[in-house]
């Protein structure tokens, strides 16, 4: 049985831990609001950017340029690049582990089908979990700031396009946490290169797609482009990759803060329960010590 001093020290330690987790919960809650606003504000832009690209593809008259490879790919699908977006910091429950598990599952299934794969890690925690088993397959690893910027997404998108033009991979997919609520994050898998059909993009329901088809008749005559079809493709196709990358970073950032707030709230409550249990054990141990001392005094008095 632990001594009274040891129990007091454990109580003090757990109380200190509870103060830390409670403070981290409050910080995460404050950051969550701003991160959620940024993610939700960007969603319409990302969705309609994808719709515009889809509309452009449906009316495209020339699919033979180098830029069109971002639409149609290079004709192969053997080499898959899996872009894994996690956080740089921990203490957020299973937020990072769920993304890494999904990425591993996709990689294993692709390998079973005779393909090859590489990882492109955005976030230190994803790299830390993958490097023990797949270090030779991690092509690059990049950190992610607390407040993702469009410049960061543009840098990552430029790097991705450069690797694609160097034939480093045939197609790439994005695996990240989509923010639903403070307690819920959904794993999303989006294909960036080549461009995936609009039906498979995040945030688009069947009703939205049907409304889009009704309002923008996809069977109508081709567009008249100004300044030209190739110039527009050269601008919009890379920009769509930047926007989708930026949207994923914002969703992941909001999900991270929500997961951390939930995890720290659970840790605070568990610390409170542990303090109550330690206090109960302490009282019982103290009562036992007092009883034992009384018995020793009474026994000594009777012996005299």
N, C-alpha and C positions, 0 to 999 in steps of 0.2 A: 504494500500500500504506500502511495506517495505521501511524503511528509506535508505538513501544513505550509511550509515555506515553498516547496515545489508547486503546490496547488495555487498559491498566491502568485507565483511567477508566471505560471501558465495563464491564469486569468488576466494578468497585466499584459501578457503577450497577445492574447486573443483580442483584448480591448483595443490595443494599439492597431492590430490588423483591421479591426472593424472600422476604426476611424479612417484608415487609408482607403478601404474599399468604399466607404460611404462618400469620401471626398472624390474618388475616381468616378463613382456613379453620378454625382452632381456635375462634374466636368464633362462627362460623356453626354449627359442630358442637355447641357448648354450647347455643346458642339453639334449634337444631333439635329437640333432645330434648324441651324444654319445649313448643315449638310443636306438635310431633307428638302429644304427650300431650293437649294441649288439643283438637286437631282430632279425634282418635280418640274422646275422651271425649264430644264433642258429637254425633258421628254418630248414635248410637242415638236420641237425643232428637229430632234433626231428622227422621230417617226416620219415627219413630212419630208425630211431630206431623203429618207429611204424610199418613200412613195415617189418622189420626183425622179430618183434614179431608176426605179422600176418603170415609170412611165417613159423615161428616156430610152431604156432598153427595149421596151415593147415597140417603139416607133423607130428604132435605129435602122438605118439602111446600110451601114458599113460596119462589119464586125471583124475586119482584117487588120486593123492597125495594132501597133504595139500597146497602145493604151487600152484597147479592148480586151487584152489579156486579163485585166483586172475584172472584166465582166465574165469572160468565157474560160479563163484559165489557160494553161499551156497544153491542154489535151490529156494530161495525166493526173492521177490522184494517189500515187504511191507514197510520196513523201508528205507527211502531214506535220504541220507545225501547230502545236497546242500552246496558245497564249494563256497563261495562268495568272489571274489578277488576285492578289491577296493583300494583306496589310504589312506594314513594316513593324508593327508592335503587336504584342500578344495580349493576354488577359481579356479575350473576347469570346470565350466559350469555344464552340465548334465551328466558328466562322471560317477560319482558314482551313481546318481539316476537311470540311465538307467539299470545298473547292478542289483541294488536292486529290481527294478520293475520286471525285468525278473525272478529273483529268487523267488519273492513273487508269481508270476503267476504260475511258475512251482510247487511251494509248494501247492497252492490252488487247482490246477488241480489234483495233486496226492492225496490230501486229499479227493476230491470229488469222486475219484475212490476207496475210501476205504483204502487208505494207510496212513502211518504216516511219519513224516519228522523231521529232525533236521538241524540246520545251523552250518557251520564251517566257521567262519569269518576270512579272511586274509586281514587286513587293518582296521584302526580305524573307517573310515567313514561308512563302511558297517555295523559295529556293532552299531554305533550311530543311524543309521536309523532303524535298525531292532529291537533294544532292547525295544523300546516302545510298540511294538505289539507282539513280539515273544521272549521276554527275556527268558522265561522258555524253549524255544526250541533251544536256542543258546548253543551248546555243548562246544565250545571253541572259543576264539578270540586271534588272533596274530597280531602283528604289522608287517609292511613291510618297509624295508629300501629304501632309494632313489635309491641305486644301488643293486638290488637283487643279491644274491650270490647263487651258487649251494649248498653251505652248508646249507643255509636257506631252499631251496627247499628239500634237503635231510632230514632235521629235520622234516619238515611238512609231507613229504612222509612217513617217519618212524612212525610218530604219527598216520597217517591215516591207515597204515597197522596194527598197534597195535590195533586200535579201531575196525578194521574189524575182526581181529582174536578174539577179545573179544565179537563178535556178537553184537556190538553197532549199526550197520547198515547192510543192505543187499546189497545195491549198492550206489555208490557215483557219483555225477556229478560235473563238474567244470564250473562255470559261471564267465566269465571275458570279458574284452574289448580286441579285437584283433586289433592291429595297422594296419591301411590301409594308412593313410596320416595324416598330421598335422591337417586337418579339419574333418577327418572321422575315426571313430572307430566302429567296428562291434561287436555286442554281440555274443560270441561263447559259446556253451554248449557242453562240451566234457565229455564222461563217462570214469572214471578212473578205477573203480572197479565195476563189473568185466570188463576185457578188452573188448572194443568195436571193432566191425569189422572195418577193415581198410577204408571201403567206407565212414565211418562217422567221420573220423578224420580231424581236421583242416588242410588246406593247400593242400589237395589231391583232384585233379579234376578227372573227369571220364577218361580223356585221359591219365593222369598219371597212374591211376589204370590199364587201359588197357595195357599200355606199360609195367608196372610192371609184369602183368600176362603173357605177351608175352615173356619177357626176363627171367622171373623166373617161368617156367611152374609149376603151383601149383599141377598138377596131376602126377608129376614125383614121383619116389620112395622116401621113407623116408630118412632123413639124417642119416649119421653115426656120432654119437656124441662123442666128446672127450673133457673132460674126461667122461661125461655121460649126458644123457638127463636131469636127475633131478638136477645135479649140474649146468647145464646151465640155467635151469628154475629158480633155486634159486638165480642166479646172475642177469639174464636179466629182469625177471618180475618186481622185485622191482626197478631196475634201470630205467626201462621204465616209471614207475610212477614218479620217481624223475625228469627225463628229461622232461616229459610232464608238470609237476608242474613248473619246472624252465622256460620252454618256456612260459607258461601262465603268470608267474611273469614278465618276460622280455617284453612281449607284452603289459601287463597292464601298466608297467612303462613307455614305450614309448608313449602309448596312453594318459597317464596322462599328460605328458609334452606337447604333441600336443594339448590336450584339454585346458590346462592352457594357452598356448601361444595364442590360438585362443580367449579364453575368455578375457584375458588381453588386446589383441589388440582391441577387441570390446569395452571393458570398456574404453580404452584410447580414442577411437574415440567418444564414447558417452560423455566422459568428455569434449572433445574439443567442441562438439556441445552445451553442456550445458554452457560452458564458453562464447561462442558467444551469446547465448540467454540472459545470465545474463548481458553481456556487453550492449546489445541492451536495455534491461529493465533499466539498470543503466543510460544510456544516455537519455532515455525518461524521467525517473524520475528526473534527474538533470535538463533537459530542462524545465520540469514543475515547478520545484522549482524556477529556474531563472525567468521564466515568471510570476510566482506568486509574487516574490519579486519586479519585475519591476512594476507590476500593483499596488502593495501597495505603492511604491515610488511615482508613478504618481498620484495616488488618494490622497496621503497626500499633494503633491505639489498643486494640484488643490484646496484642502480644505483650504490651506493658502491664 
